[in-house]
Amino acid sequence: MKDLKALILLMVISAPLFSQTQPKLVVGIVVDQMRQEYLYRYESKYGENGFKRMMNEGFMLKNAHYNYVPTETGPGHASIYTGTTPSTHGIVGNDWYDRTTKTNVNCVSDENQKTVGGEAGGSVSPWRMLSTTITDELKLATQQRAKVVGVSIKDRGAALPAGHMPDGAYWYDGRSGAMITSTYYKQKLPDWVTKFNNQKLPDQYLNQEWKTLLPINQYVESSPDDSPYEGRWKGKDKPTFPYDLKELRKQMGQYSLLAMTPWGNTFVAEFAKAALLNENLGKDEVTDFLSISFSSPDAVGHAMGPDAVEVEDVYLRLDKTLEDLFAFLDKEVGKGAYTVFLTADHGVSHVPQYLKDLRIPAGYFRPAYLKAGLNEHLQKYFPNKLIIEEVTSDQIYINQDAFEGDPKASGIDLFVATDLISKYLLSTEGIAQVFTSPTLRQVSTDEKGIRGNVVRGFNSKRCGDIAFVLEPGWLAWGGVTGSTHGSTYTYDTHIPILFYGNGIKKGSSSRFHTITDVAPTLSVLLKIKFPSGCSGQPIVEILD
């Protein structure tokens, strides 16, 4: 009887520890240009309370991927938060060609908005995103009592996750060194943002020397510091440590240099902490949402490539930034009272020239050469007509006016032109596959493989008439140093997804999951409706 009473007493005492309550705060973290393998490559140098806290105490998906192309920042952030792909949410690239205006448009540009807090860079809103986000659904479910704030260096990294009706979205102005917003969100900066800007933190960060966090001979996970595959900074002969930021900022745009240093991440984290305190996030019974996008890994990765010491140092310092952020959340919200997820908007390719020098298939593709070559080729069949209107983001836009405006032209002529273009593309070095718009419209979004990825990234109203896919290792990139992303291949699609905190059990899974599974998982956790265009599924290994 004594043992039974003791057991009952233990169960009564322990019940509150195991009862799941709604998190007071959800923190969504997106690391721009992070491969899944970075968790493993640098693991021995990470501390116990940054990335490893999520890896060891939370739930990690080891086989999570983007399931569409292009794998870029705008589509990535939109897909994470809407739970669907560009074919539905409409963010088909960072930029795309608009047939109506005959110009390229940015995914968050909005000419109806004006900058708030700076001179320029604030004509921004999420109006081009066609689906609701998990943050929108949280606002709707709580009759807008939940608070939502998005922060990033990049405007799209702040605006798209925050959704259509947040309490604020803020991004960095590289001209002034201040965090700004647009009239879509605020008519004037809140006093706390002005106070934060008045600290002039970018000046503090950029008036120092960037040295490696550890002795440089310990960076064995990276290539030698002096590598021919890394870009050179203006005012510096070699891409090697140390970097005298105080001098280099004179050559590289003063405040805009911040994004290319680890302190771009530090700055965003400090602003996120200020937002939490001043907006009283996580302070009542209604769940709030703070989205944070760390952009500096992308800026450094583009310039240096994924094997650079600079990239490794950015991640080792980001690990410490996360440790500090988690400790702050423990203190201000309460350990166990918040939920965090961390993922990336895309991965990154090796530097093609590096691969070529190792006799691995790779190459460089020049869209401008393709456009000129196509127009010259088509002149043989359609004299005095400009058939190709634009070539961008692995899309061919045919000049419809060349056929619709000509009474002598017919649908057959357009069909012939499409066939000629497709054959020309397939004969072009570096192009692997070609898909016409009519073909893509007939293919289910459940299609597997490369064609399925193209279909899920293809929005008929915003994309071109023909889509093509480059060979593995090929990039549409300007030079032989640095690297980029955007492809359908695993080096760009395989990204981390980690959950930690309230409602999340400890563990890991090697099952295939897509980025569109993040939002519905949060919907189940928060007991709210899925985003309007959601096509992903809840991650049952985490929740059940």
Buried (B, 14 or more C-beta within 10 A) or exposed (E): EEEEEEEEEEEEEEEEEEEEEBBBBBBBBBBBBBBBBBBEBBEEBBEEBBBBBBBEEBBBBBEBBBBBBBBBBBBBBBBBBBBBBBBBBBBBBBBBBEBEEEEBBBBBBBEEBBBBBBEEBBBBBBBBBBBBBBBBBBBBBBEEEBBBBBBBBBBBBBBBBBBBBBBBBBBBBBBBBBBBBBBBBBEEBBEEBEEBBEEEBBBEBBEBEBEBBEEBEEBEBBBEBEBEBBBEBEEBEEBBBEBEBEEBBEEBBBBBBBBBBBBBBBBBBBBBBBBBEBBEBBBEEBBBBBBBBBBBBBBBBBBBBBBBBBBBBBBBBBBBBBBBBBEBBBEBBBEBBBBBBBBBBBBBBBBBBBBBEEEEEBBBBBBEEBBEBBBEBBEEEBEEBEBBBBBBBBBBBBBEEBBEEEEEBEEEBBEBBBEBBBEBBEEBEBBBBBBBBEBBEEBEBEBEEBBBBBBBBBBEEBBBBBBBBBBBBBBBBEEBBBBBBBBBBEBBBBBBBBBBBBBBEEEBBEEEBBBBBBBBBBBBBBEBBBBBBBBBBBBEBBBE
